[in-house]
Amino acid sequence: QVQLVESGGGLVQAGGSLRLSCVASGRLFSINAMGWYRQAPGKHRDLVATITSGGTITYADSVKGRFAISRDNAQNTVYLQMNSLKPEDTAVYYCYLDDQFLGRYWGQGTQVTVSS
């Protein structure tokens, strides 16, 4: 059974920083990509950032220049460093991974709240 466990969410003032972590465990075959989505109340779940096994990184336009995704392949861990946070970044952040043979898995989500 594959599990993703996120940590690092919380409450921060606008302009502050947070670092999210996500550790994958269980029987995995070949991870193609890991990354983060977020979902604000009443809105769709949107991609924030993704990083492939080869190191290709994609960011949503809204977070470019403020967020940085990184990955520790040996530890099956992905990080999201979030700087210059804005109230509109407030959402539940979900970690995901795409395994080449098993498909997509999701974490349980971690709340990020940015106060103005």
C-alpha positions in Angstrom: 0.0 0.0 0.0 1.4 3.4 -1.0 1.0 6.3 1.4 1.9 9.9 1.1 2.3 11.9 4.3 2.5 15.7 4.1 3.8 18.1 6.8 4.7 21.7 7.2 1.4 23.5 6.7 0.2 26.2 9.1 -0.7 29.8 9.7 1.6 32.5 8.5 1.4 36.2 7.9 1.5 37.7 4.4 5.1 37.9 3.2 6.1 35.0 5.3 7.4 31.5 4.3 6.5 27.9 4.8 8.1 24.7 3.7 6.0 21.7 2.9 7.3 18.1 2.9 5.8 14.9 1.5 7.2 11.5 2.1 6.0 8.5 0.0 6.2 5.0 1.5 5.1 1.5 0.4 5.8 -0.6 -2.6 6.6 1.7 -5.5 7.9 0.7 -8.9 9.0 3.7 -10.8 8.1 7.3 -9.8 7.7 9.4 -12.8 6.8 12.7 -11.1 5.9 14.2 -7.7 4.4 17.5 -6.9 1.7 19.6 -5.3 -1.8 20.8 -6.0 -3.9 23.1 -3.9 -7.6 23.6 -3.4 -9.2 26.7 -1.9 -12.7 26.7 -0.6 -15.3 26.5 -3.4 -12.6 26.2 -6.0 -11.1 23.4 -8.2 -7.9 21.6 -7.2 -5.1 23.3 -9.2 -1.6 22.4 -10.0 1.0 24.3 -8.0 4.3 22.6 -9.0 5.6 19.4 -10.3 9.0 17.8 -10.7 9.8 14.7 -12.8 12.3 12.0 -12.1 14.6 13.7 -14.6 14.4 17.0 -12.8 12.0 18.9 -15.1 10.1 21.4 -13.1 6.8 23.1 -13.9 5.1 25.9 -11.8 1.8 27.5 -12.0 2.1 31.1 -13.2 0.7 32.4 -9.9 3.6 31.0 -7.9 6.6 31.4 -10.2 9.4 33.3 -8.5 8.0 32.7 -5.1 7.7 28.9 -4.7 10.5 26.3 -5.2 9.9 22.6 -5.6 12.7 20.0 -4.9 12.9 16.3 -4.6 15.0 13.7 -2.8 14.7 10.6 -5.0 16.5 8.4 -2.6 14.0 9.2 0.2 10.9 9.4 -2.1 10.4 12.9 -0.7 9.2 16.1 -2.3 9.4 19.6 -0.8 7.7 22.9 -1.6 9.4 26.0 -0.3 6.9 28.8 -0.3 8.1 32.4 0.1 6.4 35.8 -0.1 3.2 34.2 0.7 -0.1 36.0 -0.1 -3.6 35.6 1.3 -4.6 34.1 -2.0 -2.2 31.2 -1.4 -4.5 30.0 1.4 -5.7 26.5 0.5 -5.3 22.9 1.3 -2.1 21.6 -0.3 -2.1 18.1 -1.6 1.0 16.1 -2.5 0.8 13.6 -5.3 3.0 11.1 -7.1 2.7 9.3 -10.5 4.1 5.8 -10.5 4.8 4.4 -14.0 2.8 1.2 -13.3 0.6 2.0 -10.3 -0.8 5.3 -11.4 -1.4 8.4 -9.2 -1.5 8.6 -5.5 -2.5 11.6 -3.2 -1.7 12.7 0.2 -4.3 13.7 2.8 -3.7 17.4 2.4 -2.2 20.0 4.7 -3.8 23.4 5.4 -1.9 26.6 4.6 -3.5 29.8 5.8 -2.0 33.2 5.0 -3.3 36.1 7.0 -3.3 39.7 5.7 
